[in-house]
Amino acid sequence: MAAQAAIAAQVGAFYEQHPYPPPVDDLEAYRRVWDERRRRAESHLFWPDEAYRDDRSILVAGCGTNQAAHYAVRWPRAPVVGIDVSDASLAFEEVLKRKHGLDNLELHRLEIEKVGQLGRTFDHLVCTGVLHHVADPYAGLRALRDVLTPAGAMHLMVYAPYGRAGVYMLQEYCRRLGVGSSSDEIRDLIESLKALPPDHPALPLFRKSPDFSSEAGIADALLHPNDRAYSVPQLMELLDRAGLAFGRWIRQAPYLPACGALAATPHASRLLQLEAPQQFAAVELFRGTMVRHSAVAYRTQRSLPRIDFSGEAWLHYVPIRLPDTIVIHDRVPSAAAAVLINRNHTYSDLYLPITALEQRLLEAIDDERRIADMGRAMVDRVAARTFFEKLWLWDQVVFDTSL
């Protein structure tokens, strides 16, 4: 317990010195993006089996400098509570709260492990980029589980090990040199990193992630006093120990052997014979560059939402396009009428070619009608079932199954 308390104190002191993420001073552009359509799509990603609601209570655990304020803007009718161990970070949240009149936002300086002291439960828990930094991740996750309502959903993101191998190499490099987290030492570190060999495994992350463009981002990535990562099996074990059940990945196509280049390999059939958790673990190893895992989790007592295409239930689903999906018509494969891309995917093989018939089905989606009510677009139900299942697997749609 003394060792864990010492780690917690170090982490708290680190974020007082380096509030993270780099603060923002305006949320108006973000407010404009989050319209009713986007809120509805997110609601049914977490609760496909429940009618749309925009007033679910939200806890942002480890909110940093702005995440709780973002959620308060995103869900203006929802009560939002943000907790963090850093007074400096919470001060930036307070500035955003006042500037944007976020009367639905409440902030507390509180460790995740002590969240029960709030004396409240929440429908939606958000804990992204935090659990891998706490002294006892299991105790932290268990405490969060205990304040999740029976029908609630958790958005959990933790670091993944294989894609961050270069980061962990540089963390060890900094430890060996005794590099501290003062501004001068961080500037020296940034200058030294410019001499990295061009094939160093950290460089792809440096080029892709905005985290590495600021002192706070470099400090959080390379100088954090407590940082660990979770492979898929380790994450599944952690959820199970904490009394939580895995629901789905926020973006699931990268984990599925039925999506992308893996589907055309000789190993595709072997992968598909595995149970889902083993599939996810194998694909993580095959892809090799995942830097984080972002998942939906529920209390184990909850009946898990199920998207099922084996019977006739799918005909009653309402498909809802995800706002970040796009249709490409230029330079598509010869047999395709178009290609669908989710702009949140980071792997270039995750594009979905569609035929002219499938494009008509896509155009029939209005985010309101059940699949069965799509009129002439539904002339071939076998093809329609295959297509809507692909749209779901490839992160092109979510479903409202509550009707």
Secondary structure, DSSP 8 states (H G I E B T S, - for coil): -HHHHHHHHHHHHHHHHS-SS---S--HHHHHH--HHHHHHHHHHH-TTS---S---EEEET-TTTHHHHHHHH-TTS-EEEEES-HHHHHHHHHHHHHTT-TTEEEEE--GGGGGGG---EEEEEEES-GGGSS-HHHHHHHHHHTEEEEEEEEEEEE-SSTTHHHHHHHHHHHHHT---SHHHHHHHHHHHTTS-TT-TTHHHHHH-GGGGSHHHHHHHHS-SS-----HHHHHHHHHHTTEEEEEESS-GGG-TTSSGGGGSTTHHHHHTS-HHHHHHHHHHHH----EEEEEEEETTS-------SSSGGGG-EEEE-TTEEEE-TT--TT-SEEEEETT---TT-EEEE-HHHHHHHHT--SSS-GGG-GGGGS-HHHHHHHHHHHHHTTSEEEE---
